[in-house]
Amino acid sequence: MRIFDNLLYKLTALLVALSLWLVAQGFSSVKESLDLPIVIEDLPKKLVLLGQSVGEVNVTIEGSRAAVRAARKSLLRYPISLDGAKSGQRSVPISKDRIEALLPRGASILARAPSAVVLQIEPVISKRVRVRVDWVGEPPPGYRVTGVSVEPKELKLEGARKTVLRLREIVTERVDVSQLRVTTVQEVPLSLDLAYVWRAGEDRGKPVRVVVHVERIPETDEKS
């Protein structure tokens, strides 16, 4: 049949055309925009990062399709080292050269935004503050609370200097005494919801020991 005439040549031509198309797809130039999360590294222990102007760097790259695909895998984040940093406001440039160095062959960077990120850094200080028990309610009729104590009575806090200096006390989570008829000991977490402040040492999440002293009201007191 005529359709099978020179079949080998036709198949060869088809394969060549397909190969050329694939090569053209691989080398045709494309542009793509990528958002790289900013990752802060090497922050000294005696400093705390209060904030940064942006959380991502937008990068526009150009290159062959193959190079752009490879760039998606190599450009995953933009690290910023704060080794040796000092407290205060600091502007860190977003380096095109650093981004370019991570790109595969055949890709280049056209633009990045922003050109810098502004960081607010503050020193970490420590301070001892008293612990206050937040308790509510009244015992059932015929009973009364004679006192509430906590152990430890003071705790050492650490955190951003301006915030820590304002602290006078730290409060426990709420303790409800409305069902108590006897003296009760409870392990109660601290209500420490301040940003950039934490409990010093290794016992950050450890609760405090609260004792609610309850006694029965003598009949003479009830009548009076």
C-alpha positions in Angstrom: 0.0 0.0 0.0 1.1 3.5 -0.7 0.7 4.6 2.9 3.5 2.3 3.9 5.9 3.6 1.2 9.1 5.0 2.8 7.7 4.3 6.3 11.1 4.3 7.8 12.0 7.7 6.4 8.6 9.1 7.6 9.1 7.8 11.1 12.7 9.2 11.2 11.4 12.6 10.0 8.7 12.6 12.7 11.3 11.7 15.4 13.6 14.5 14.3 10.8 17.0 14.3 9.7 15.9 17.7 13.2 16.2 19.0 13.6 19.6 17.6 10.4 20.7 19.2 11.5 19.4 22.6 14.8 21.2 22.3 13.1 24.4 21.3 10.8 24.1 24.3 13.8 23.6 26.6 15.7 26.6 25.3 12.9 29.1 24.7 13.1 32.0 27.1 10.5 32.5 29.7 10.0 34.7 32.8 8.7 33.8 36.2 8.1 35.4 39.5 8.9 33.6 42.8 8.3 34.6 46.4 11.2 33.6 48.7 10.5 33.5 52.5 13.0 35.5 54.4 14.7 33.3 57.0 16.6 35.0 59.9 19.7 33.0 61.0 22.4 33.3 63.7 20.6 35.8 65.9 22.7 36.3 69.1 21.1 34.8 72.2 21.1 38.2 74.0 19.0 39.8 71.2 15.4 39.4 70.1 13.9 40.2 66.7 10.8 42.4 67.4 9.7 42.8 63.7 10.7 43.0 60.1 9.3 45.2 57.3 8.6 42.3 55.0 8.5 38.5 55.2 9.2 37.6 51.6 11.3 38.7 48.7 9.7 38.7 45.2 12.2 37.6 42.5 11.7 37.8 38.8 13.9 35.4 36.8 14.4 34.8 33.1 15.8 31.8 31.3 15.1 28.6 29.4 12.1 26.6 30.5 14.5 23.9 31.8 16.5 26.5 33.8 13.4 28.1 35.3 12.1 24.7 36.4 15.4 24.1 38.1 15.3 27.5 39.7 12.0 26.7 41.4 13.8 23.9 43.2 17.0 25.9 44.1 15.4 29.2 45.1 13.4 28.1 48.2 14.3 30.9 50.7 16.4 34.0 51.3 18.5 33.6 54.4 19.8 36.6 56.4 22.5 36.1 59.0 22.5 38.3 62.0 25.8 37.1 63.4 27.4 40.0 65.2 24.3 42.1 65.0 23.5 44.9 67.6 20.3 46.2 69.0 18.3 48.9 67.2 16.9 49.3 63.7 18.8 47.8 60.9 18.4 47.9 57.1 19.6 44.7 55.4 20.1 44.9 51.5 18.5 42.2 49.4 21.5 41.1 47.3 20.9 40.3 43.6 24.3 38.7 43.5 23.4 36.2 46.3 20.3 35.2 44.5 22.1 35.0 41.1 24.6 32.6 42.7 21.8 30.2 43.5 20.4 30.1 40.0 21.2 27.3 37.6 23.0 27.9 34.3 20.7 29.4 31.8 18.7 31.5 34.2 19.2 35.1 35.4 17.6 37.5 37.8 15.7 40.5 36.3 14.4 42.2 39.4 13.8 41.7 43.1 11.5 43.6 45.5 12.0 45.0 48.0 15.7 46.0 47.7 16.1 45.9 51.5 14.4 44.6 54.6 14.2 46.7 57.8 14.7 44.8 61.1 13.9 45.9 64.6 16.2 44.3 67.2 16.2 44.7 70.9 18.4 43.4 73.7 17.2 40.6 76.0 17.1 41.3 79.7 15.9 39.4 82.8 13.8 40.4 85.8 12.2 38.8 88.8 8.5 39.5 89.3 5.9 38.3 91.8 3.4 35.6 91.0 -0.3 36.5 91.5 -3.1 33.9 91.6 -6.2 34.9 89.6 -9.0 33.3 91.5 -12.8 33.8 91.2 -16.0 32.6 92.9 -17.1 31.8 96.4 -17.2 28.3 98.0 -20.6 26.7 98.6 -22.7 28.0 101.5 -21.2 27.2 104.9 -17.6 27.5 103.6 -15.1 30.3 103.0 -11.7 30.9 101.6 -9.2 31.9 104.3 -6.2 32.4 101.9 -4.6 31.6 98.6 -0.9 31.0 98.3 1.5 30.2 95.5 4.8 28.5 95.1 7.1 29.9 93.9 6.2 33.4 94.9 8.5 35.0 92.4 9.7 34.0 88.9 12.5 35.1 86.6 11.3 36.4 83.2 13.3 37.1 80.1 12.5 39.0 77.0 12.6 42.3 75.0 14.0 45.0 77.3 11.2 47.5 76.9 8.5 45.0 77.7 10.2 43.3 80.6 11.0 46.6 82.3 7.2 47.4 82.4 6.3 44.1 84.2 5.5 44.1 87.9 3.9 40.7 88.2 2.9 37.6 86.3 -0.6 36.1 86.7 -1.7 32.5 86.8 -4.6 31.2 84.7 -7.9 31.5 86.4 -8.7 29.3 89.4 -12.4 28.7 90.2 -13.0 28.1 93.9 -16.8 27.9 93.7 -16.9 24.1 94.3 -14.3 23.8 97.0 -15.1 22.6 100.5 -11.6 21.7 101.6 -8.2 23.1 101.2 -7.0 22.2 97.7 -3.6 22.1 96.0 -3.6 22.7 92.2 -0.9 22.9 89.5 -1.8 26.0 87.6 -0.2 27.2 84.3 0.9 30.8 84.0 -1.0 33.2 81.9 2.0 34.5 80.0 0.6 35.8 76.7 3.0 38.7 76.2 4.9 38.8 73.0 8.7 38.5 73.3 8.6 37.6 77.0 9.2 34.1 78.4 10.0 32.3 81.6 13.8 32.0 82.1 15.5 28.7 82.4 14.4 25.3 81.4 11.0 25.3 83.1 9.2 27.6 80.6 6.0 25.6 80.5 6.1 24.3 84.1 3.0 25.3 86.2 3.1 26.8 89.6 1.7 25.3 92.8 -1.4 27.0 94.1 -3.0 26.3 97.5 -6.5 27.4 98.2 -7.2 27.3 101.9 -10.9 26.6 102.6 -12.6 26.1 105.9 -16.1 25.4 107.2 -17.7 28.4 108.7 -18.5 27.8 112.4 -22.3 27.9 113.2 -21.9 30.9 115.4 -20.4 32.9 112.5 -23.1 31.8 110.2 -25.9 32.9 112.6 -24.2 36.2 113.2 
